[in-house]
Amino acid sequence: MAIGHVRYSTVGSSMLKNVQPFVVGYKFGSIGVAHNGNLVNYRALKAMLEDNSLIFNTSSDTEVVLHLITISKARPFFLRIVEACEKLERAYSIVFVVKDKLVAVRDPHRFRPLVMGRRSNGAVVFSSESCALDLIETTYERKVYPGEVLVADKKDGVQSVCLMPHPEPKQCIFEHIYFGLPNSVVFGKCVYESRHAFGEILAIEAPVDCDVMIAVPDSGVEAE
């Protein structure tokens, strides 16, 4: 099993500290976590945890998730992950490695994408972009639902073990404007087609008499 992620710098953290996974030792073994998104209640949670004598090694909001898991008393262990994630506010798609299990969680609002695929040998893959599955010859199977917690292991396969209460789903428009690769399908729509449509609308709403048009940054090429 393996997890990994490289995030934008968030809440004052350096890019170096956002190369993930975060891995910590625990009495039940090691826990690894990789997180895509931003937690708006990060500072409040960090202050609460520090008041309980927990020590932070980075300024990344992802570290909060690990501390919330370690102080939880829920059983079986995956419920500690659920209990921790229920305290998080706003955007997160997270994958964990715990012992022999791979756990995937998507926030109840579904701000960020998270999909599941399967390789020809039966191996399960979770990804924040559908196009990543194509690169490793993995067949797209389905999206992870808002608030869903999936647990995968060799013995029991993939189980949907929890569906946290979720309000009306939200979507981050920046996934289609900037974050997503053109060949990804995000929120059920092709990113390339979305950006192409954005360019057509922009040309109608804000026409410009010019000789040269340059797409900046690279994500604007399709709109051009």
HELIX and SHEET records of a PDB file:
HELIX    1   1 LEU A   16  ASN A   18  5                                   3    
HELIX    2   2 TYR A   42  ASP A   51  1                                  10    
HELIX    3   3 THR A   62  ILE A   71  1                                  10    
HELIX    4   4 PHE A   78  CYS A   85  1                                   8    
HELIX    5   5 CYS A  131  LEU A  135  1                                   5    
HELIX    6   6 PHE A  174  PHE A  174  1                                   1    
HELIX    7   7 GLU A  175  PHE A  179  3                                   5    
HELIX    8   8 VAL A  191  GLU A  205  1                                  15    
HELIX    9   9 ASP A  218  GLY A  220  5                                   3    
SHEET    1   A 2 HIS A   5  VAL A   6  0                                        
SHEET    2   A 2 VAL A  19  GLN A  20 -1                                        
SHEET    1   B 6 PHE A  22  TYR A  26  0                                        
SHEET    2   B 6 GLY A  29  ASN A  36 -1                                        
SHEET    3   B 6 SER A  93  VAL A  98 -1                                        
SHEET    4   B 6 LYS A 101  ARG A 106 -1                                        
SHEET    5   B 6 GLU A 148  ASP A 153 -1                                        
SHEET    6   B 6 GLY A 157  LEU A 163 -1                                        
SHEET    1   C 3 VAL A 124  SER A 127  0                                        
SHEET    2   C 3 VAL A 115  ARG A 118 -1                                        
SHEET    3   C 3 THR A 139  LYS A 143 -1                                        
SHEET    1   D 2 VAL A 185  VAL A 186  0                                        
SHEET    2   D 2 LYS A 189  CYS A 190 -1                                        
END                                                                             
